[in-house]
Amino acid sequence: MAEATIQQLAEIIGGSQRLVILTGAGMSKESGIPTFRDAIDGLWAKYDPAQLATPRAFQANPKLVWDWYQYRRELVGKCEPNPGHYALAQLEDLLPQVIIVTQNIDGFHQMAGSTDVICLHGDIRKDKCFANCQGNPTYADVSQLTWDKESGPPICPHCETAYLRPDVVWFEESLPVDALHRAVDLSQQADVMLVIGTKGAVYPAALLPLYAKEAGATVLEINPQQSDITYLAKHWLAMPSGEALPQIIDLIRKAKTA
């Protein structure tokens, strides 16, 4: 597939009435956040990340899993949204509908100002009850709790029996049903699907561009390298999103104010 130009993407995105954007780990990596497996270093180098991110691992050693996620939260806390995140947020002022479906758990889209974000894999800034009681405190709430950090995770303040756990999707768990159904429905209603920074190897998120294309949407991709989704795209822009998106939004804004 021939590489597209910024102008080509700007023209298509700027004409969209129902834009859905799928984002993956590439966007977070541009902000300096290590990928899931890259977060294993130092004291954590001897662990397999896939074995730290399962319900069984948490049951077997809740303190180990909690401590690893606290470490990952510290990594996220040292980073911030990049120009690509802010550019996507600005699209809301230029287009009738902008929906972001993200596989990332850092919350950077919301921090940058995007208001309609579907988090398929959860939000590392939040915690929930391991026993699925009605309590779902945010990470900020947890930071106000007092507990013996050497003994393990905090106890859920609502049911007062089960541990709190990170509000992320672990291996062996299904995606949040409501989030997935909404993502599928909106993908099938989209006129343009913009895919950014994902390899297209994690399902069912990788199916969303296919659903969009089968329903008649134009699929666009921004990724420095081709992915498993590139074959679906009408145009592929081989650039980092933090460089490409501000330029695209600038062209759209100029076209709409001309």
Stockholm file with secondary structure:
# STOCKHOLM 1.0

chainA/1-258         MAEATIQQLAEIIGGSQRLVILTGAGMSKESGIPTFRDAIDGLWAKYDPAQLATPRAFQANPKLVWDWYQYRRELVGKCEPNPGHYALAQLEDLLPQVIIVTQNIDGFHQMAGSTDVICLHGDIRKDKCFANCQGNPTYADVSQLTWDKESGPPICPHCETAYLRPDVVWFEESLPVDALHRAVDLSQQADVMLVIGTKGAVYPAALLPLYAKEAGATVLEINPQQSDITYLAKHWLAMPSGEALPQIIDLIRKAKTA
#=GR chainA/1-258 SS CCBCCHHHHHHHHHTCSSEEEEECHHHHHHTTCCCTTTTCCGGGTTSCHHHHSSHHHHHHCHHHHHHHHHHHHHHHHTCCCCHHHHHHHHGGGTSSCEEEEECCCSCHHHHHTCSCEEETTEEEEEEEETTCCSCCCBHHHHHTCCCCTTTCSCBCTTTSSSBEEEEECCTTCCCCHHHHHHHHHHHHHCSEEEEESCCSCSTTGGGHHHHHHHTTCEEEEECSSCCTTGGGCSEEECSCHHHHHHHHHHHHHHHHHC
#=GC SS_cons         CCBCCHHHHHHHHHTCSSEEEEECHHHHHHTTCCCTTTTCCGGGTTSCHHHHSSHHHHHHCHHHHHHHHHHHHHHHHTCCCCHHHHHHHHGGGTSSCEEEEECCCSCHHHHHTCSCEEETTEEEEEEEETTCCSCCCBHHHHHTCCCCTTTCSCBCTTTSSSBEEEEECCTTCCCCHHHHHHHHHHHHHCSEEEEESCCSCSTTGGGHHHHHHHTTCEEEEECSSCCTTGGGCSEEECSCHHHHHHHHHHHHHHHHHC
//
